[in-house]
Amino acid sequence: HTVWHIAGPEDSPAAEVRRTTWEANLRTAGAPLPPALRGDWSPESVYALGSALAKDPLTAIFAANDQMALGVLRALDDAGRDVPVT
């Protein structure tokens, strides 16, 4: 089990802080470290990423902002995945 990360743009300092913190926490927990997936802060930029992730078993997804979380949730819902939101 692991947590996938939908990260913001590489040129964003805020996105990089989120990504490096996510990475450090997974390493500390001894969890597998999947590649960070990148968006541009918009829901549209991550819809395809969410559609691809919907094909695999998932434990959790950490999105860098609310708009990208909405894009991923929409993609998972459109793929028929039941997503508990906490």
C-alpha positions, 0 to 999 in steps of 0.5 A, a space after each residue: 500500500 502506498 499514497 500516490 501524489 498528484 503534484 503541481 508544476 515543477 517550477 512552483 516552490 509550493 508544489 515542490 515543498 508538498 512533493 518533497 514532504 510526501 516523498 520523505 513521509 513515504 520513505 520514513 514509513 517504508 512505503 513504496 514510492 511511486 513517481 509523482 504525477 504532475 498537473 498545472 493546478 487545474 482539474 482538467 490537467 489531472 483528469 487523464 492521470 486519474 483515469 489511468 490510476 483508476 485502472 490500478 488498485 489504490 490505497 490513497 491519492 494526495 493531490 497538491 490542491 483542491 482543484 486537482 483533487 476534484 479532477 482526480 475524483 471526477 476521473 475516478 467516479 467516471 471510471 466507476 470507482 467508489 471513492 471514500 473522501 476524508 
